[in-house]
Amino acid sequence: MDPETPPNERDNAARTGPNRPVPDGGSSELDTLVAKLRAEAERDRPARATPDIGIVMGSDSDLDTMMGSETGRPGAHDALTRLGFEEQTDAGDPPDTRFSFETYVVSAHRTPELLYAYAETAEARGLEVLVAGAGGKSADLPNMTASIAYPLPVIGVPVQEKSVSSVIGMPQGAPLVAVDAGKSFNAALSAVQILARRHDKLREALVEYREELKQGVAVTSRELHEMGTEGFRREHDT
Ligand code: RP5
């Protein structure tokens, strides 16, 4: 940013989410995004060229909770890359790995047309399972995504504790599975579990991950025992 830029414009440029300034001609951004999803649904790409898991969140303020951050809890991005997935950022340029995921911000209330376009096209665009997260007390993205994308399975992530009941409260006949507040890592694991029923490589990756988890607990247990509480704290800075 040019240091000559007035302070209020500097703030605007740094702002994310719904209050981010719209660039010139930006009113068509939404239409373009919707049209791109709909056009992609018409293409007949092979399975290995399309993302397997779709991740949507209500706002980029959900990003750390949904995908994980270096300082906070790991999230879906950590789980999926750990299991050999890569993030696909261009429908026409898939990553080399067999399994991939895509990520979008879709606000159920601010951009209902994008919610419809995303959920209506998900299956035709090759997605096998969706992970949808939103925060606040009206966290409608996961449940509306599940309703529109049906019969595609959707795993809901309440981004905050106060979002839990609005995510899981679905009426009979309109299913949604959900994890506890903030547990996007587990949501991603569950998504891979669904895919693993048809893909042995993913089953193996899940089993290997669990084995590493077990060994990790055993190492921690031995170290705590052998170092004692104070030594363990010193060693691990906890
Ligand atoms: C929800 O409202 C979003 O999922 C987010 O958790 C919350 C606040 O959104 P922003 O105002 O930060 O965009 O819809």
Residues whose N, C-alpha, C, O or C-beta is under 5 A from the ligand:
A	BS01	RP5	G17 P18 G58 S59 S61 D62 G133 A134 G135 G136 V159
